[in-house]
Amino acid sequence: MIPLSSPDINEDDFQLVNEVLRSRYLASGPMTERFEKEFAERFGARHAVAVSSGTAALHLAMIAAGVSDGDFVITSPYSFVASANAILYERGIPVFVDIDPDTLTIDPQKTIEALRDLAQKRDGWRSLLPRSARNSSGALRAVLPVHLFGRTAEIREVVAAAREEGIAVIEDACEAIGATSDGVYAGRFGDAAAFGFYPNKQITTGEGGMLLTDREGWADVFRSLRNQGRSNDSATLRYERLGFNYRIDEMSAALGLSQFRRLDELLLRRKAVADRYTALLSEVDGVTPLLEVPAGRTRTWFLYTIRLAPEIDRDAVMDGLAARGIMTRPYFWPIHLQPFYAERFGFVEGDFPAAEAAGRTMLALPMAPNLSDAQIEFVCAAVAEQVVAHAV
Ligand SMILES: *Cc1c(COP(=O)(O)O)cnc(C)c1O
């Protein structure tokens, strides 16, 4: 059986987690502080705040951006459901803008148009809102671009436009730790960024996440919100706002710290796996590997996703691969067509054609830094065979 992903855990990881267990300091301690400090330093940010998941990080960023009842947040429909869910936690309304079919990330020109339409309430702005929310009296609070599959979304101009309009930019960098665009890391373009460390990500804490920001006030709010809304500067138990238990525990922080110290090595090994896949799959008719990133960009590999030609029955290919012990997943079924979103907001097929086309044709293959050449070759041979078997 070849799983879809498998974290690389080494002796250093075991040791640091054991150190925590021996110390009996299991919650909110020195490992969390060290993890935050090294994370902030590596990415040149003033503040890093560790939390219990990438989703929690996105949620707290929505609060900092001021999202509240009926407010609008522009985001991508082609993502993991958590990026849009975070908007709904604060009773905001997701305004989806379709993706660029090549990069699979939010289309910058369409995003800027939507941003200006909503911020200035230009003619026809309500048509951008989901059908069931068109009479909402909210305001645009944030843009939430997603850096997908290890590459940065093209958001430089989006950020500039957002600054002009006084709108916050919250980056979902959960899939793109270490990715760069013209020397800027994913998570360093906007006002705050969320990272996630689920075991299929480039580094893991088990469950865990991180917020990155240069804004002192926001970092204070994040620290308070993750700890039930407690005041940061008093030893007395004062609660200043409605908060959550979004703290990370020390075992998770230790694992994250140890993994983070090996980030470069882990990224290189993922790249070697991806390069091997790409070399083998580029020869296969009907299979298109992810587009190479343009000059000046680096991708850090998350899952290894391929696009199948439209005439290939993707689900039959998945079944065929599963029968050979190879786990794959359709990444992602667009958020607007998830049953809950379609029902709540009245989205229908055809609303975001590029996201839907990607949703029908993309397939994630097993990806892990420790995948062997033999395993990669086995997967690629099986993909080639299944693609021929299921072309209609
Ligand atoms: C993994 C991921 C998240 C956060 O996931 P958690 O499981 O909550 O850590 C958010 N957005 C995207 C795009 C992701 O891939």
The ligand as an ORCA input file, in Angstrom:
! r2SCAN-3c Opt
* xyz 0 1
  C      -4.059     22.252      5.177
  C      -4.737     23.488      4.753
  C      -5.333     24.372      5.684
  C      -5.341     24.157      7.176
  O      -5.549     22.890      7.576
  P      -5.476     22.396      9.094
  O      -5.786     20.958      8.917
  O      -6.520     23.132      9.845
  O      -4.121     22.652      9.644
  C      -5.887     25.533      5.192
  N      -5.889     25.828      3.884
  C      -5.338     25.022      2.964
  C      -5.343     25.438      1.531
  C      -4.762     23.815      3.365
  O      -4.231     22.997      2.450
*
